[in-house]
Amino acid sequence: MSSLKGYVDEWAAANDGALPTVDQLTATGDVGLAHTWWPTNPFMGIKMSPGAGTGQFVYVPNDDGTFTVTVNLIATDQYPATYTAK
């Protein structure tokens, strides 16, 4: 989800390049508390959270300052099972 990627980019810019932890990148973590809006899991109707379930996201911060945010979807003929924010 592009908004989560943007939140990570914003956090890193405000924290001398340090990426948030997985726990910080949640609706109730430091990153989530810094924003009035948090994306909703479209399959569950609740705020998105880290995990492997449908509508959840996987956030991987790397030691070199790069990261990925991938959202788990339902694979169909038209859509892949995941979306990685770019």
C-alpha positions in Angstrom: 0.0 0.0 0.0 1.5 3.3 -1.1 0.3 5.1 2.0 2.3 2.8 4.2 5.4 3.2 2.0 4.9 7.0 2.3 4.6 6.7 6.1 7.9 4.8 6.2 9.6 7.4 3.9 8.3 10.2 6.1 9.5 8.5 9.3 13.0 7.9 7.9 13.3 11.5 6.8 12.3 12.7 10.3 14.7 10.3 12.0 18.0 10.7 10.2 17.3 7.8 7.8 16.4 5.3 10.5 13.5 3.1 9.5 10.7 2.3 11.8 10.5 -1.2 13.3 7.7 -3.6 12.4 6.1 -2.9 15.7 6.2 0.9 15.1 4.5 0.4 11.7 1.1 -0.4 13.0 -2.0 1.6 13.7 -1.2 1.7 17.4 2.6 2.0 17.0 4.6 5.1 16.8 4.1 5.6 13.0 0.3 5.0 13.3 -0.1 7.3 16.2 1.6 10.1 14.2 -1.2 9.9 11.6 -4.9 10.6 11.8 -5.6 8.1 9.0 -4.5 4.5 8.7 -5.4 2.2 5.8 -8.2 -0.3 6.2 -8.0 -4.0 5.5 -10.5 -4.2 2.6 -11.4 -7.8 3.4 -11.9 -7.5 7.2 -13.0 -3.8 7.6 -10.5 -3.2 10.3 -7.2 -1.2 10.3 -4.4 -3.0 8.3 -1.9 -4.9 10.4 1.3 -6.8 9.8 0.8 -10.5 9.1 0.4 -13.1 6.4 -3.4 -13.0 6.2 -5.5 -11.6 3.4 -5.5 -7.8 3.6 -2.5 -7.7 6.0 0.9 -6.4 5.0 4.5 -7.6 5.3 7.0 -4.8 6.1 10.7 -5.7 5.8 13.2 -3.0 6.8 16.7 -3.8 5.7 20.0 -2.8 7.3 21.0 -0.8 4.2 18.1 1.6 4.7 15.9 0.0 2.0 12.6 -1.6 2.8 9.6 -3.3 1.2 5.9 -3.1 2.1 3.8 -5.9 0.5 0.1 -6.3 0.9 -1.5 -9.8 0.8 -4.4 -10.0 -1.6 -6.6 -12.7 -3.0 -5.1 -14.0 -6.3 -7.4 -14.0 -9.3 -7.0 -14.4 -13.0 -6.6 -10.6 -13.2 -4.7 -9.8 -10.0 -1.6 -11.3 -8.3 -1.7 -12.6 -4.7 0.4 -9.7 -3.4 1.1 -6.0 -4.2 4.4 -4.4 -3.3 4.3 -0.6 -2.9 6.8 1.2 -5.1 
